[in-house]
């Protein structure tokens, strides 16, 4: 046998060995070629199962956390309502109406609150706050809508009229005054009171009629 024949035979054997090796250890299984295909498949299944288990626990933790937060906020809300709006020992006292005319109001013991634009019972009259609003704004009052004859503030405080007129600014300050009367009622320990103040309504010329 010649030297060339021997070399060709060795090359064929070498190629045959590489083919058998590639068949036994496919590239898509494992790069180190130390595991057989069935073992590789088992390892992949184990990895997938492990990842699925981790995700399951993560989702479970999220759901439990959210449920815990809902419970905590729910209990806090219920307790807050019971503390803030618990049963009150105060009794509602009906003071009655002041009447339809200035004379009826005086006979009922009511006083005229110019900033409230009406007659109120003495416990509902905050003279200090009313005087403060009147002093700061320095309103001008008129006997007619056209603003011809001026009525003094002292006369306006008496309430001996059906309607007087002032600048449109009075509308805003009247509403602000009503809100200012409610602020002390928001303090802890204060019982809510009923306010019989008239609603704030515009007229066509933005002039506020102060009605007795």
Backbone bond lengths (Angstrom), bond angles and torsions (degrees), N, CA, C in turn:
res aa  C-N    CA-C-N  psi(-1)  N-CA   C-N-CA  omega(-1)  CA-C   N-CA-C  phi
1 X - - - 1.471 - - 1.522 108.12 -
2 X 1.294 114.73 133.80 1.466 118.71 -175.36 1.519 110.64 -80.80
3 X 1.301 113.21 168.49 1.475 119.89 -179.90 1.518 111.15 -65.53
4 X 1.342 118.07 -38.22 1.461 121.43 179.90 1.509 111.51 -66.02
5 X 1.322 117.58 -38.01 1.470 120.20 179.06 1.511 110.66 -64.44
6 X 1.321 115.75 -40.96 1.474 119.83 178.78 1.520 111.19 -62.77
7 X 1.301 117.63 -41.13 1.475 121.41 -179.76 1.516 110.87 -64.51
8 X 1.337 118.04 -42.61 1.456 120.80 178.94 1.518 111.22 -63.54
9 X 1.344 115.54 -39.91 1.463 119.24 179.13 1.519 111.15 -62.82
10 X 1.325 116.90 -41.68 1.457 120.52 -179.84 1.528 111.08 -65.70
11 X 1.324 116.27 -38.64 1.458 119.45 178.56 1.520 111.66 -63.97
12 X 1.353 116.09 -41.11 1.464 119.66 179.09 1.528 111.07 -63.96
13 X 1.331 115.29 -42.72 1.465 119.04 179.11 1.536 111.16 -63.43
14 X 1.316 115.64 -38.39 1.466 119.31 179.57 1.520 111.03 -65.19
15 X 1.333 116.96 -43.83 1.460 120.68 178.71 1.514 111.75 -64.37
16 X 1.345 115.42 -39.83 1.459 120.09 178.43 1.519 110.98 -63.23
17 X 1.315 117.72 -38.62 1.466 121.17 178.94 1.512 112.12 -66.54
18 X 1.330 117.38 -40.02 1.462 119.89 178.61 1.515 111.61 -65.35
19 X 1.336 117.29 -38.86 1.462 120.88 179.22 1.516 111.10 -63.25
20 X 1.366 115.28 -42.96 1.463 118.63 179.20 1.526 111.16 -65.00
21 X 1.334 115.03 -36.84 1.466 118.29 179.62 1.520 111.62 -65.38
22 X 1.360 117.66 -44.29 1.455 121.51 178.95 1.512 112.25 -63.41
23 X 1.375 116.00 -34.81 1.459 119.28 178.71 1.518 110.97 -69.31
24 X 1.332 116.11 -36.24 1.468 120.18 -178.55 1.522 111.60 -75.35
25 X 1.354 114.97 -32.20 1.470 118.94 -177.47 1.524 109.53 -127.13
26 X 1.309 119.67 82.60 1.463 121.84 -179.45 1.525 111.11 -63.41
27 X 1.344 115.39 151.13 1.456 120.73 -174.57 1.524 112.89 -66.76
28 X 1.348 117.41 -30.95 1.457 119.60 -174.90 1.509 113.70 -82.65
29 X 1.318 117.55 6.54 1.469 120.24 -179.58 1.515 110.88 -95.57
30 X 1.355 115.50 -65.65 1.457 119.34 -177.18 1.510 108.87 -153.45
31 X 1.306 117.14 133.42 1.456 120.81 -175.19 1.519 112.48 -70.07
32 X 1.318 118.73 -27.39 1.464 119.80 -178.54 1.517 112.98 -86.47
33 X 1.342 117.61 -7.56 1.461 123.11 176.02 1.536 112.37 55.18
34 X 1.293 115.57 38.25 1.464 119.61 177.95 1.513 112.27 -105.86
35 X 1.364 116.33 -10.31 1.456 120.03 -179.60 1.508 109.48 -118.72
36 X 1.289 115.97 147.74 1.454 121.21 176.46 1.517 108.96 -81.55
37 X 1.335 119.91 159.45 1.466 122.28 -178.75 1.510 114.36 -52.46
38 X 1.324 122.10 -45.28 1.471 120.14 179.52 1.518 112.54 -59.25
39 X 1.344 116.75 -38.49 1.455 119.48 179.81 1.526 111.12 -67.62
40 X 1.322 117.09 -35.64 1.461 120.94 177.25 1.524 110.71 -63.58
41 X 1.318 116.60 -43.82 1.460 120.58 178.98 1.518 111.30 -61.11
42 X 1.322 117.35 -40.90 1.463 120.78 178.48 1.524 111.02 -62.97
43 X 1.333 116.37 -39.45 1.463 119.91 -179.93 1.523 110.77 -64.83
44 X 1.347 117.24 -40.77 1.457 120.74 178.11 1.522 111.44 -63.80
45 X 1.316 116.85 -40.43 1.459 120.39 178.16 1.522 111.28 -63.29
46 X 1.339 115.57 -40.31 1.463 119.47 178.42 1.531 110.95 -64.12
47 X 1.335 116.56 -41.59 1.465 120.13 179.19 1.526 111.29 -63.86
48 X 1.336 116.28 -43.26 1.461 119.76 179.10 1.522 111.50 -62.79
49 X 1.319 116.04 -41.56 1.463 120.28 179.11 1.523 110.98 -64.18
50 X 1.340 115.94 -38.18 1.461 120.21 179.70 1.531 111.09 -65.73
51 X 1.331 116.69 -44.21 1.460 120.60 177.90 1.528 111.70 -63.47
52 X 1.328 116.52 -40.69 1.465 120.61 178.16 1.521 110.84 -62.49
53 X 1.321 116.63 -39.39 1.463 120.77 179.50 1.527 110.97 -65.89
54 X 1.348 115.97 -41.14 1.464 119.52 179.37 1.523 110.86 -63.38
55 X 1.335 117.13 -45.05 1.459 120.86 179.77 1.526 111.51 -63.52
56 X 1.323 115.56 -37.98 1.458 119.63 179.62 1.520 110.76 -61.61
57 X 1.332 116.57 -44.20 1.456 120.38 179.50 1.531 111.30 -67.87
58 X 1.328 116.81 -34.78 1.462 119.71 177.50 1.524 111.47 -63.32
59 X 1.330 116.38 -47.39 1.462 120.33 178.80 1.527 111.27 -63.18
60 X 1.330 115.68 -40.02 1.464 119.61 178.54 1.524 110.81 -61.65
61 X 1.335 116.27 -42.62 1.457 120.39 178.46 1.519 112.54 -62.29
62 X 1.336 116.27 -40.00 1.466 120.18 178.72 1.524 110.85 -64.27
63 X 1.334 116.90 -46.20 1.463 120.57 -179.62 1.525 111.61 -62.09
64 X 1.332 116.14 -42.37 1.463 120.12 179.97 1.528 110.39 -64.93
65 X 1.343 116.71 -41.07 1.460 120.38 179.08 1.513 112.51 -63.00
66 X 1.336 116.52 -43.64 1.461 119.99 178.68 1.527 111.58 -64.40
67 X 1.324 116.03 -42.16 1.460 119.54 178.64 1.527 110.90 -61.95
68 X 1.336 116.45 -39.30 1.459 120.70 179.07 1.530 111.04 -63.54
69 X 1.339 116.37 -42.46 1.460 119.97 179.01 1.523 111.34 -63.47
70 X 1.341 116.80 -42.33 1.461 120.18 178.85 1.526 110.95 -60.92
71 X 1.314 116.14 -41.59 1.465 120.14 -179.90 1.526 110.62 -64.84
72 X 1.341 116.41 -44.72 1.465 120.35 -178.90 1.527 111.13 -62.46
73 X 1.340 116.57 -48.18 1.464 119.47 -179.97 1.527 111.60 -65.94
74 X 1.326 116.90 -35.34 1.456 119.65 178.44 1.515 112.04 -64.51
75 X 1.332 116.40 -45.61 1.461 120.39 178.58 1.526 110.45 -64.14
76 X 1.347 116.27 -42.19 1.464 119.67 178.87 1.511 112.37 -61.67
77 X 1.335 116.39 -39.53 1.464 120.28 179.61 1.521 111.29 -65.88
78 X 1.327 116.35 -42.73 1.467 120.23 179.98 1.525 110.95 -64.58
79 X 1.337 116.25 -44.59 1.460 119.63 179.56 1.524 111.11 -64.38
80 X 1.350 116.19 -38.81 1.460 119.60 179.18 1.516 112.11 -62.86
81 X 1.333 116.52 -40.66 1.461 119.87 178.87 1.521 111.22 -66.38
82 X 1.317 116.34 -38.69 1.468 118.58 -179.45 1.523 111.30 -68.64
83 X 1.339 116.00 -36.16 1.461 119.06 -179.63 1.524 110.84 -71.90
84 X 1.353 115.99 -42.83 1.464 120.05 -175.34 1.517 112.79 -78.57
85 X 1.333 115.95 -36.26 1.459 119.36 -173.41 1.526 111.51 -121.81
86 X 1.313 115.63 38.78 1.450 119.90 179.73 1.515 111.36 -69.77
87 X 1.318 117.04 172.89 1.460 120.50 179.94 1.523 111.30 -56.67
88 X 1.301 117.60 132.38 1.457 122.52 -178.31 1.522 109.89 -100.65
89 X 1.330 113.68 140.89 1.464 119.10 178.67 1.529 111.56 -88.24
90 X 1.358 116.21 -8.41 1.464 119.51 -178.73 1.524 110.40 -74.59
91 X 1.318 114.98 146.73 1.455 120.94 179.18 1.524 109.53 -109.35
92 X 1.304 115.34 141.47 1.463 120.22 178.81 1.522 109.40 -74.89
93 X 1.322 115.36 129.08 1.460 121.31 179.72 1.518 108.51 -111.95
94 X 1.294 116.36 120.95 1.458 121.42 178.63 1.531 108.82 -87.37
95 X 1.329 115.48 111.72 1.460 119.98 -178.79 1.516 112.60 -83.34
96 X 1.324 116.42 -10.14 1.450 119.16 -178.70 1.516 112.20 81.64
97 X 1.335 116.15 178.62 1.455 121.47 179.96 1.522 110.65 -90.33
98 X 1.331 113.77 156.74 1.462 118.76 178.41 1.523 112.25 -84.26
99 X 1.322 117.05 -17.19 1.457 119.75 179.86 1.514 111.73 113.54
100 X 1.334 114.44 179.13 1.458 120.92 -176.24 1.526 113.17 -104.23
101 X 1.305 118.15 -12.29 1.463 121.69 -178.98 1.527 108.95 -129.98
102 X 1.333 117.56 160.59 1.460 119.80 177.01 1.530 113.01 -55.85
103 X 1.329 116.49 -38.30 1.458 118.96 -179.47 1.530 111.06 -67.70
104 X 1.326 117.47 -42.17 1.466 120.85 177.09 1.527 110.60 -61.85
105 X 1.320 116.63 -38.46 1.465 120.26 179.64 1.524 110.95 -64.98
106 X 1.306 117.00 -43.55 1.466 119.97 178.71 1.526 110.60 -65.54
107 X 1.324 116.76 -40.54 1.463 119.84 178.53 1.529 111.43 -62.93
108 X 1.329 116.71 -27.82 1.471 121.02 178.95 1.524 112.02 -85.89
109 X 1.351 116.42 0.62 1.460 120.20 178.92 1.514 113.85 82.57
110 X 1.321 118.15 16.24 1.465 121.44 -178.39 1.528 110.86 -87.48
111 X 1.318 115.12 161.28 1.464 122.34 177.73 1.524 108.13 -123.37
112 X 1.339 115.77 154.71 1.455 119.64 -178.25 1.526 109.84 -92.52
113 X 1.335 115.95 123.97 1.467 122.41 176.83 1.525 107.04 -104.69
114 X 1.326 115.97 106.48 1.460 120.08 -175.64 1.526 111.84 -62.51
115 X 1.338 118.15 -38.45 1.464 120.29 179.43 1.527 111.54 -70.67
116 X 1.322 117.29 -26.00 1.457 120.79 176.56 1.526 111.33 -84.87
117 X 1.305 116.32 -12.11 1.471 122.53 -179.36 1.519 111.83 61.73
118 X 1.310 117.45 37.50 1.446 119.56 179.83 1.518 112.56 -177.83
119 X 1.320 115.32 176.49 1.458 123.47 179.54 1.526 109.94 -88.03
120 X 1.320 116.04 138.86 1.467 121.30 -178.41 1.522 108.71 -137.54
121 X 1.314 115.67 160.55 1.461 120.68 174.53 1.531 109.28 -74.07
122 X 1.313 118.31 148.39 1.471 121.35 -176.24 1.531 114.45 -50.95
123 X 1.356 120.78 -40.97 1.469 118.48 178.87 1.529 113.40 -63.90
124 X 1.331 116.89 -19.51 1.467 120.91 -178.97 1.527 112.43 -93.24
125 X 1.315 117.24 -2.65 1.465 120.86 -175.33 1.522 109.91 -99.48
126 X 1.326 116.30 115.12 1.464 122.21 175.84 1.528 107.19 -99.94
127 X 1.325 116.01 88.06 1.462 120.17 -174.01 1.524 111.52 -63.19
128 X 1.321 117.34 -39.23 1.468 120.07 -179.22 1.525 111.16 -61.65
129 X 1.327 116.70 -45.29 1.463 120.33 -179.96 1.527 111.05 -68.02
130 X 1.327 116.80 -40.35 1.461 120.58 179.40 1.527 110.96 -63.58
131 X 1.330 116.79 -43.85 1.466 120.53 178.72 1.527 111.12 -63.48
132 X 1.319 116.64 -36.82 1.466 120.49 -179.95 1.526 110.96 -63.89
133 X 1.317 117.21 -44.43 1.463 120.70 179.02 1.532 111.17 -64.21
134 X 1.322 116.86 -41.58 1.463 120.06 -179.59 1.528 111.46 -67.30
135 X 1.327 116.92 -37.44 1.463 120.69 -178.19 1.525 111.47 -69.86
136 X 1.312 116.81 -44.10 1.467 120.85 -176.71 1.522 111.19 -66.36
137 X 1.327 117.66 -39.02 1.464 120.55 -173.63 1.530 113.54 -88.96
138 X 1.343 117.20 -26.16 1.466 121.02 177.66 1.532 111.02 51.64
139 X 1.322 115.41 59.22 1.466 120.35 -177.78 1.533 111.49 -69.60
140 X 1.318 114.58 154.90 1.461 122.10 171.28 1.523 108.20 -113.67
141 X 1.326 116.43 129.64 1.461 121.31 -177.23 1.529 109.87 -111.13
142 X 1.324 114.74 146.61 1.465 120.97 -176.94 1.533 109.76 -127.02
143 X 1.333 114.77 153.10 1.458 120.39 -179.45 1.529 111.92 -81.59
144 X 1.304 117.62 -24.13 1.460 121.45 -178.96 1.527 109.72 -130.93
145 X 1.318 114.75 163.20 1.460 121.43 -176.44 1.523 112.37 -63.91
146 X 1.319 116.95 -30.15 1.466 120.58 -177.83 1.526 112.43 -73.93
147 X 1.332 117.76 -9.97 1.461 121.23 177.87 1.514 113.85 70.53
148 X 1.336 117.64 44.12 1.470 121.56 -177.84 1.527 110.83 -93.45
149 X 1.317 116.96 -55.96 1.469 122.16 -176.62 1.529 110.30 -99.95
150 X 1.325 114.53 123.30 1.466 120.60 -177.96 1.529 110.01 -84.09
151 X 1.311 115.91 139.60 1.464 122.90 173.33 1.528 107.92 -107.86
152 X 1.319 117.21 132.33 1.459 120.36 -179.42 1.527 110.66 -68.13
153 X 1.318 114.98 156.98 1.468 118.97 179.22 1.521 110.64 -64.20
154 X 1.308 117.29 -37.85 1.466 120.71 179.50 1.519 110.84 -59.73
155 X 1.323 117.11 -41.80 1.461 120.28 178.18 1.524 110.90 -70.79
156 X 1.331 116.40 -36.99 1.466 120.03 179.31 1.524 111.23 -64.45
157 X 1.335 116.83 -30.98 1.470 120.75 -179.94 1.528 112.12 -68.85
158 X 1.320 118.22 -20.88 1.465 121.05 -177.50 1.523 112.34 -73.49
159 X 1.318 117.08 -30.68 1.459 120.40 178.44 1.509 114.51 77.67
160 X 1.350 117.78 19.49 1.468 120.58 -177.91 1.526 111.17 -88.07
161 X 1.284 117.07 60.71 1.464 120.91 -178.79 1.524 107.90 -163.88
162 X 1.279 115.13 166.53 1.462 120.17 175.73 1.525 111.00 -91.70
163 X 1.332 116.19 -45.46 1.465 120.28 -178.85 1.519 109.26 -144.56
164 X 1.329 116.88 137.03 1.460 122.74 166.10 1.526 107.51 -130.43
165 X 1.314 115.63 168.70 1.466 119.60 -173.99 1.521 110.42 -127.53
166 X 1.331 114.06 152.50 1.454 120.54 176.99 1.521 108.70 -146.95
167 X 1.318 116.26 177.03 1.464 120.59 179.25 1.529 109.67 -67.19
168 X 1.357 115.53 157.52 1.465 119.87 -177.43 1.514 114.46 -59.89
169 X 1.349 117.89 -20.51 1.469 120.78 178.24 1.522 111.45 -59.54
170 X 1.323 116.24 -29.54 1.461 119.67 -179.30 1.524 111.46 -58.92
171 X 1.325 115.95 -31.63 1.468 120.08 179.92 1.524 110.63 -60.15
172 X 1.342 116.49 -48.22 1.463 120.52 -179.20 1.528 111.12 -64.19
173 X 1.330 116.11 -44.74 1.456 119.60 -177.50 1.525 111.97 -68.79
174 X 1.314 116.38 -32.64 1.467 120.34 175.37 1.530 110.48 -61.00
175 X 1.337 116.59 -45.88 1.465 120.55 178.81 1.528 111.16 -67.19
176 X 1.341 117.10 -40.94 1.467 120.63 178.06 1.525 110.78 -62.89
177 X 1.314 116.84 -36.04 1.466 121.58 178.86 1.530 110.82 -64.29
178 X 1.322 116.38 -42.02 1.467 120.06 178.58 1.524 110.47 -62.08
179 X 1.341 116.34 -43.24 1.472 119.50 178.13 1.525 110.83 -65.01
180 X 1.332 117.35 -39.84 1.462 120.54 -179.90 1.523 111.21 -62.48
181 X 1.326 117.30 -31.88 1.463 120.60 177.85 1.525 111.85 -68.36
182 X 1.347 117.21 -23.96 1.459 120.49 -177.29 1.529 112.80 -85.56
183 X 1.338 117.85 -20.95 1.468 120.88 -174.83 1.527 112.35 -57.43
184 X 1.340 120.49 -46.61 1.475 119.08 179.03 1.526 113.23 -60.02
185 X 1.324 117.36 -25.70 1.465 120.43 -178.40 1.518 111.90 -72.15
186 X 1.345 117.31 -15.76 1.461 121.14 -179.68 1.517 112.55 -85.33
187 X 1.322 118.00 -4.99 1.453 120.99 -179.97 1.528 110.23 -71.26
188 X 1.345 117.62 146.07 1.471 120.67 179.96 1.524 111.43 -58.05
189 X 1.313 114.95 137.61 1.454 120.70 177.02 1.508 114.57 89.80
190 X 1.336 117.60 -8.38 1.460 120.32 178.59 1.512 110.35 -87.17
191 X 1.311 115.66 137.44 1.451 120.48 177.94 1.528 109.84 -83.16
192 X 1.324 118.46 142.65 1.464 119.97 178.34 1.518 111.43 -65.49
193 X 1.309 115.76 143.44 1.453 121.49 178.96 1.520 109.41 -120.39
194 X 1.294 115.25 154.49 1.455 119.75 178.96 1.528 109.69 -91.08
195 X 1.304 114.15 135.46 1.458 119.50 -179.10 1.520 108.95 -111.12
196 X 1.328 116.21 123.37 1.461 120.29 -179.28 1.520 111.40 -97.24
197 X 1.356 116.72 24.26 1.463 120.02 -177.84 1.514 110.35 -66.54
198 X 1.341 117.46 142.28 1.464 120.23 177.08 1.514 110.99 -68.29
199 X 1.315 116.76 154.45 1.455 120.86 178.37 1.518 109.93 -70.89
200 X 1.351 115.40 152.01 1.458 120.37 179.57 1.511 109.08 -84.40
201 X 1.315 117.95 116.02 1.464 122.62 -178.89 1.522 109.86 -127.15
202 X 1.323 114.43 141.71 1.463 119.98 175.63 1.535 109.70 -81.60
203 X 1.340 116.27 148.61 1.453 118.01 163.84 1.528 106.93 -106.02
204 X 1.305 117.25 178.96 1.459 120.57 -169.18 1.523 112.62 -64.70
205 X 1.339 118.45 -34.98 1.456 121.79 -175.33 1.524 111.85 -101.19
206 X 1.322 118.30 15.51 1.455 123.52 180.00 1.526 111.07 58.60
207 X 1.300 116.72 32.88 1.455 122.58 175.27 1.525 107.81 -110.90
208 X 1.300 115.95 138.86 1.454 120.02 -174.72 1.520 109.73 -99.66
209 X 1.315 116.47 121.68 1.452 120.92 174.74 1.507 109.45 -85.19
210 X 1.328 118.18 121.69 1.455 122.37 177.89 1.514 107.05 -90.85
211 X 1.314 116.81 107.57 1.457 121.32 -173.12 1.517 110.95 -99.05
212 X 1.311 115.82 138.83 1.456 120.30 177.16 1.508 110.13 -77.96
